[in-house]
Amino acid sequence: PILKSLGVADPKVPRAGTLPLRSSRNPFEDIPGLEEESGELGTLPNGTSCHRRATLEKLAGLSPFRLGWAPGRRVGSPGDGPPRSFLGRVLPPGLRRSSADFGLLARLQGTRAHSDEEGPGEAARRLAFLRLGRGPKPRRASLAERVVPAGEAAPEPPPKVPEPPKMKEPLSVLEILSLIQQRELARADEHILELEAEELASVAEGASGGRRARDVALLYEALQRELWALVRETLAGPGPGAGAGAGAVAQLGQVLVQEEAADGRRGPGAARKLRARWAEAVARAARERLEAAAPGAPGGLAGQLEALRARLLEDMAVVRGRLAPAYPAGLGAFGVYLRGYHGALAEWLGASARRRLPLADRYALLHWHNQVYPREVLGLVDMVALENGELGPLLSPGTLRGLEDECVTDVKAQTRAALLRVLQEDEEHWTDAADWSSSLAQDVCELLEEHTERAPRISQEFGERMAHCCLGGLAEFLQSFQQRVERFHEHPGIRELPSDTYISRTISLVNCGPPLRALAERLARVGPPESEPAREASASSLERVTRLCHRVLADMLFQELQPYFNKLMRRKWLSSPEALDGIVGTLGAQALALRRMQDEPYQALVAELHRRALVEYVRPLLRGRLHCRSARTRSRMAGRLREDAAQLQRLFRRLESQASWLDAVVPHLAEVLQLEDTPSIQVEVGVLVRDYPDIRRKHVAALLDVRGLHNTATRQEILAVARDLELCEGGALSPPRDRAFFSDIPVPRPSFCLSLPLSVGRLPLSRLARPSLACLPLRPRPLSLSRPRAQR
């Protein structure tokens, strides 16, 4: 029945359950699982011998102890017995089961798993049935009972001899694969190295090692799959299901150390270079982590870069705190991970730079590359941990230069169009009679400063290039602005605007000058030396606009003051301050409207008004409207000049004029008129020539005429002082425009005084005696060639 249950049917087998040997050929010797027992096993109850015995496990060939595994028992333990094949045959010492048994193991494991599903009661009934077939176990006499007679004491047992240590049995390919799957990577790598050594030894002996070489290759592939999967899992960070622990990372590091030592034995040609492949696996894992973080970030490229920064800091914190300490120190794990992330980030940025990005994204990319990454990522990393020095650049210099060139080109095109649009919109309001406040300068500064402030934060060189670009655009804009301001003031219909509106528009145009001039100066300081021509062009355009507007405002004001200036230097002026009071009152009233002008152009305008007011005051004096015929008249005129000078000085101080050099001109003229002695007059003339280098002898001569000084010798002495000072101080050179005074005052031609003794020609002496004819204007007439010299 036992054999029938096992699928063995033979009529010669007795029903008692024994296996007697009745013929010379044993019909079961070909059945696997029937083995010859060594030693006396006794006899069965029916008296037959028990030298051959069949068991269920031996017949089926499914003993877990023969396959090298059992429930609750580790593979490769010393109690496994001699290595056997999957058919149960004993292998010679030092040999392994190969990968050819993988399929058979799978089938046998399925059969075994099916048999293991039997309950404990079924197994107990089967064992009891087997014991009933064999009968009671016979009792054997011990060795002591056989040797020692009855009644004597047994001798002392011999001392136990220590058994020799059992040799470590090699594991099969499947067992090594099982270790890899269980993540016992270091132990699996040790057995793979042993298997590789056996394969090399068999090849050296001349045997074919093809199957073993294939087994080694397959095991290395499985090992590397687990290693690189472990690299990916460990970067997920701590937490449930987030990756393996420090023990698995330590095993990974141990495998790398073992393989690096084995590469030294293999030689350069056969080295597996697992350490380099580990670095590649780290780079792949870093690339996957960064690509997963970037796409879902809001805010365009700037938002993606911020997400990359956060992921980098998060992962590098995991590496520094948990992963790097688990690796062996010699591997430089932190540097490997940092280079892996650096390389993955360089690939991502390079791909982004090759796309056609808008200007804002290019700014964000350059700023993140040059500032954010070095400061907020690498600045928090211990760079000493790197073995091979510093990291390379994320983007090549050529790529960075190309991005900067694209930014400069786009900024030049965009700012030119934007500036012209802003100017056109502002110009539409210039002729509008409604109340309006211009924001042209503020809009221009905002358009340009958006780029000139961002570029230096990226790099100093890029800031210089952007400043030069913006300064060139500003110079072109100011040239167009100047032309439109000129057309505005020359337009015939502009005079139809109310006076207050026209003054308000002109002040608004002047107020554009200071902020735009400051912007041009700042851009020139930041930019390269090549920016100086653009700065000069910008300053020239603004200066022309300011001067034109100042002249327009001054002309309007002095057109209103002209009636008062016409009343100066007349007989009524000596006794009445009416004319000067009108001048002072009108200037003070108009100054309130000029207060809306910014400080810099206001100071320039008030200084110009101060200079022009004194020019208009002195002009009628030197034109000879009033002549002094006596010392009393000269004294009255000098006193009046001093009073008017003091009143004008108080006015312009109240208007905050900085042209204090003009305060002394009228008092000096008054001194020349009042002084009596020639040396004192010469001193005053010298002071005038020194303080006002544009004064000429014709002005001094006109002043002497007003004084009533007609003595030729005295006049020549006084005029000689002016001539000498002109020659010594280079009077031929004209002073700057803001320091010019007498050059704006034309005077009549210098007089020629006649000093004949009794008579000249046919002129009556009575007419020469008249004071009004004593000095004649010098008008040389051409010499007549028809008149003979003798007649003359």
Buried (B, 14 or more C-beta within 10 A) or exposed (E): EBBEEBEBEEEEBEEBBBBBBEEEEBBBEEBEBBEEEEEEBEBBEEEBBBBBBBBBBBBBBBBBEBBBBBEEEEBBEEEBEEBBBBEBEEBEEEEBBBBEBBEEBEEBBEEBEEEEEEEEEEEEEEEEEEEEBBBEEEEEEEEEEEEEEEEEEEEEEEEEEEEEEEEEBBBBBBBBBBBBEEBBBBBBBBBBBBBBEBBBEBBEEEEEBEEBBBBBEBBBEBBBEBBBBBBBBBBBBEEEEEBBEEEBBBBBBBBBBBBBEBBEEBEEEEBBBBBEBBBBBBBBBBBEBBEEBBEEBEEEBBBBBBBBBEBBEBBBEBBBEBBBBBBBEEBBBBBBBBBBBBBBBBBBBEEBBEEEBEBEBBBBBBBBBBEBBEEEBBEEBEEEBBEEEEBEEBBEEEBBEBBBEBBBEBBBEBBBEBBEEBBEEBBEBBBEEEEBEBBBBEBBBEBBBBBBEBBBBBBEEBBBBBBBBBBBBBBBBBBBBBEBBEEBBEEEEBEEBEEEBBBBBBBBBBBBBBBBBEBBBBBBEBBEEEBEEBBEBBBBBBBBBBBBBBBBBBEBBBEBBEEBBEBBBEEEBEEEEEBBEBBBEBBEEBBEBBEEBBEBBBBBBBBBBBBBBBBBBBBBBBBBBBBBEEEEBBBBBBBBBBBBBEBBBEBBEEBEBEBEBBBBBBBBBBBBBBBEEBEEBBBBBBBBBEEBBBBBBBBBBBBBBBBBBBEBEBBEBBBEBBBEBBEEEEBEEEBEEEBBBBBBBEBEEBBEEEEEEEEEEEEEEEEBEEEEEBBEEEEEEEEEEEEEEEEE
